[in-house]
Amino acid sequence: MSEEVPHEGNQSPSQAPSTQSQSGSGSSSGPTSGSQPSSGSGTLSSLDTIPVTLPSVPEEPEPEPWGRLLPMAQGFRSHDCIEEQYLFGRDSKCNYILDDPDDRGSKKFRIYSKKHFRIYREDSEVFVEDYSNNGTFVDGILIGKGKKLPLVNNAVLSLSEQRNKVFVYIDLMSDDQSSLPKGLQEKYLLTRRIGTGVCGEVKLAFERSSCKKFAVKIINKRNFKSEGVSLCLCEIEILQRVDHPCLIKTEDFYQTEECFYIVLELMEGGELFHRVKSQQQLRESVAKLYFYQMLRAVQYLHSKGIIHRDLKPENVLLSSQDDICLIKVTDFNQSRILGESVLMRTLCGTPSYLAPEVFTQASTTGYGLAVDAWSLGVLLFVCLGGYPPFHESFGRQSITDQIIRGEFTMVESKWRNISDPAKDVVRKLLVVDPMKRMTIDETLQHRWLQDHVMMETAHRMMYPGGPPTAAMVRTDTHILYVILYIYTHTHTHTYIYTYIYIYIYSSKTCRPSLSTTHTQEEGSASGSEGRKRGRDGNEEDEHPAKRRPAPPPTPL
């Protein structure tokens, strides 16, 4: 590890010389102006009279339609969609008037509303919004007044009645979806491409019933040999097994002979990479909030015997454009499920974020969970400093040699406002020897991360239905040890009962995934406190509003 030295010069980008196009002159002179100015007498000089051939102004191409409505019933006409929106109805102010041009005022058109529906485009997605009480249907599904559904290629629009098919929509900007699995077609509408990866592309999708957005990862099996297909199957297996608020959730999975289709939840805030790039450096408090969530996600993966192996800013997604937001780790296509005594021996991942042992031990003893701790150290370095710790521009060594030696520089101008505890976390994660490197659990206990306000903010986003906050979470083993200690030293059963009650309460409120055993114990231990006698002497349940709230758990 190198000392902090001001190497700002390594970080400042070189400025390319600016050039000016001669054809892009800002002159306001008329079409007869030449290279010389006009004389002050108001007469034109001989130079001014030299004819100048001006380049012809290219004609603007006619806009291409992005969609087309083809009629499916008599009396309707086709319509090309060029503008961003169109209103359909019987009203004369609509863009498309629902009326038979050969039979104006025909009674059969009175079933349509004056303003029946609207077709509009947002970015590259097309939607239809229902304005009518009589109903607008997309592929037989009623939209509902004031609601919308996405339109995709070959979607059928029915008006007023489900069977009254009026238009078929042709998307002139997208691919045909007939090759998609039937189950996927029935449940989701796939639209534009939103990303690409090692295994394939990612497309934006809408759930037909709710119009909710999802991401569909499409993996072409033909791009891989048998080992590559097994890699993708491994990713799918892992995605279906994980269940953590800071890990991307798998919603559905489909496959054909050619492709896998993995339906994932969509994160609207984009990649951490773009967030850091746009802000140059993240504020330390924001970086801490993100980093804490990353640690929790990786801690969960490691508890399942899973090594991510490709942790980088591009694989950390944000839930919104706000700084204070939930993050989720994604892209498990490089992950492996560890066996009891089998370590990974495959060199993979992004070089700048790979741990030293990946280069030095991959072909011999292999490597383990500590590689993710190193990658998280590099990630934190990038978030706080705004630049990678290992780069070709730093000295004459290659990136690989810099990583193997563990040599990085904290540029003083970038790190002067970063706290010492934050720097300490980076240094203890970027330790070459994996046995001496700080683990994920140790990192979570580091003083920089003992920020209760930050943790409560993170837990509130991670568990919006009732987070197990840091003050409430107590492990079962720890509480039982306290109970045993009290009994051994005091033999006072009153304290024992108190702590058993706290244990049951915390298990019930903070661990909803546990079995109902604790709830049953609570009912038997509380005796008749939760019930009252009825007029006939029988016990009856007390109204919930009249029950005494259980006391909050106290710190041990």
BELTAQUI-V799844 format. One record per run of one state. SS is the DSSP state (~ for helix, > for strand, _ for the rest). FROM is the first residue (numbers start at 1). TO is the last residue. Records with the same first field share a line. If there is no record, write none. Layout:
BEGIN
SS: FROM-TO, FROM-TO
END
This chain:
BEGIN
_: 1-7, 12-21, 25-66, 72-78, 82-84, 90-95, 98-99, 101-102, 104-106, 110-116, 123-124, 131-135, 139-140, 143-147, 151-154, 160-164, 172-181, 197-199, 208-212, 224-225, 242-246, 248-249, 256-258, 266-269, 280-283, 304-305, 308-312, 319-326, 330-335, 338-343, 345-350, 354-355, 361-366, 368-369, 386-398, 406-411, 416-419, 430-439, 445-446, 450-451, 463-475, 491-492, 511-516, 527-530, 534-538, 542-543, 547-556
~: 8-11, 22-24, 107-109, 182-187, 221-223, 226-241, 272-279, 284-303, 313-315, 351-353, 356-360, 370-385, 399-405, 412-415, 420-429, 440-444, 447-449, 452-462, 476-490, 493-510, 517-526, 544-546
>: 67-71, 79-81, 85-89, 96-97, 100-100, 103-103, 117-122, 125-130, 136-138, 141-142, 148-150, 155-159, 165-171, 188-196, 200-207, 213-220, 247-247, 250-255, 259-265, 270-271, 306-307, 316-318, 327-329, 336-337, 344-344, 367-367, 531-533, 539-541
END
